[in-house]
Amino acid sequence: MLMSNWAMSQAAAEIRALAQSMTTTVGELGHPATWSGDDADRFQRDWQELVHTRLANAANKLDGVDFHELIAGFDG
């Protein structure tokens, strides 16, 4: 499957949007009426370190990929 710069940018944007949605959900878990205490705090920290940061890094790497268009039949 060939991907274009646009497709990679779209994939990065989708990762960022999903990461934000999941971060919002994780943040809602930390409300005192939902879940509080040391376990909740540890979960929030672990989420940021282990998941959110990795998703952001993945999106940044996708943004950094550079594609060169291949033209069929090009003899150069």
C-alpha positions, 0 to 999 in steps of 0.5 A: 500500500502506498501512502502519501504525505497527506495520508500520513498527516491524516493518520497523525491527526487521527492519532492525536484526536484519539489520544485527546479523546482517551486522555479526556476519558482518563481525566474523567476517571480522576474526578473525586466522585468517580475514582480518587486516591493513590491508585487513581493518581498512579493510573493518571501518571502511568497513562501520561507516561506510558500511553499518552506520551507514546501516542504523541511521539508516534504522531510526531514521527508520522508527521516527520516522514517524508515521501517522494512520489514515484512516477510510473514509467519514469526513466530518470 
